[in-house]
């Protein structure tokens, strides 16, 4: 009896990669803004304010 599947084993990471949808589109403006942040130069208060701002933008984009 012949198998309908390839004989090549598939790794778990390959299976997850092939089935998992991206959480955020790479072209998303929020991603670009996050990648442009210089976190090491931010004060804790600046970081919290920026996080709040990004959260509001994400909620508006829904």
Secondary structure, 3 states (H helix, E strand, C coil): CCCCCCCCCCCHHHHHHHHCCCCCCCCCHHHHHHHCCCHHHCCHHHHHHHHHHHHHHHHHHC
